[in-house]
Amino acid sequence: MPQLSPALRPPSEGEVRAMVESPATALFAAWRDMRIVGLLTLTWYRVPSGCKAWIEDVVVDEAARGLGIGERLVRAALERAAAEGVDRVLLTSRASRRAAHALYHKTGFEEVDTVVFARKVDKP
């Protein structure tokens, strides 16, 4: 996770367990030489406008970039989304992540004219 953003910490074992056990989340991992070199999370939900999914936290280890791992992760997530009946898959990406943008275009994503709002939630 720190390779995705230096401010991020790796998830705890409990957090990973909660993701894996969620019926609306799939965690994809790419392995090379007996270690994880790529991750992607897909989550889906139903709303009045249809069934949507988000791809989140796509990261490939710096030492394994350029080997097609990111593309295989995205394509696997798209296959799972289709199997779940998803109508549209969305994702966000920081403007500085040009290689990621090329990957998303290559796998059929298009940029849309929208604004994403974010707010941290105050926890009790």
Secondary structure in CASP SS format (residue, H / E / C, confidence):
PFRMAT SS
TARGET T0000
AUTHOR 0000-0000-0000
METHOD secondary structure of the structure
MODEL  1
M C 1.00
P C 1.00
Q C 1.00
L C 1.00
S C 1.00
P C 1.00
A C 1.00
L C 1.00
R C 1.00
P C 1.00
P C 1.00
S C 1.00
E H 1.00
G H 1.00
E H 1.00
V H 1.00
R H 1.00
A H 1.00
M H 1.00
V H 1.00
E H 1.00
S C 1.00
P C 1.00
A C 1.00
T E 1.00
A E 1.00
L E 1.00
F E 1.00
A E 1.00
A E 1.00
W E 1.00
R E 1.00
D C 1.00
M C 1.00
R E 1.00
I E 1.00
V E 1.00
G E 1.00
L E 1.00
L E 1.00
T E 1.00
L E 1.00
T E 1.00
W E 1.00
Y E 1.00
R E 1.00
V E 1.00
P C 1.00
S C 1.00
G E 1.00
C E 1.00
K E 1.00
A E 1.00
W E 1.00
I E 1.00
E E 1.00
D E 1.00
V E 1.00
V E 1.00
V E 1.00
D C 1.00
E H 1.00
A H 1.00
A H 1.00
R C 1.00
G C 1.00
L C 1.00
G C 1.00
I H 1.00
G H 1.00
E H 1.00
R H 1.00
L H 1.00
V H 1.00
R H 1.00
A H 1.00
A H 1.00
L H 1.00
E H 1.00
R H 1.00
A H 1.00
A H 1.00
A H 1.00
E C 1.00
G C 1.00
V C 1.00
D C 1.00
R E 1.00
V E 1.00
L E 1.00
L C 1.00
T C 1.00
S C 1.00
R C 1.00
A C 1.00
S C 1.00
R C 1.00
R H 1.00
A H 1.00
A H 1.00
H H 1.00
A H 1.00
L H 1.00
Y H 1.00
H H 1.00
K H 1.00
T C 1.00
G C 1.00
F C 1.00
E C 1.00
E C 1.00
V C 1.00
D C 1.00
T C 1.00
V C 1.00
V C 1.00
F C 1.00
A C 1.00
R C 1.00
K C 1.00
V C 1.00
D C 1.00
K C 1.00
P C 1.00
END
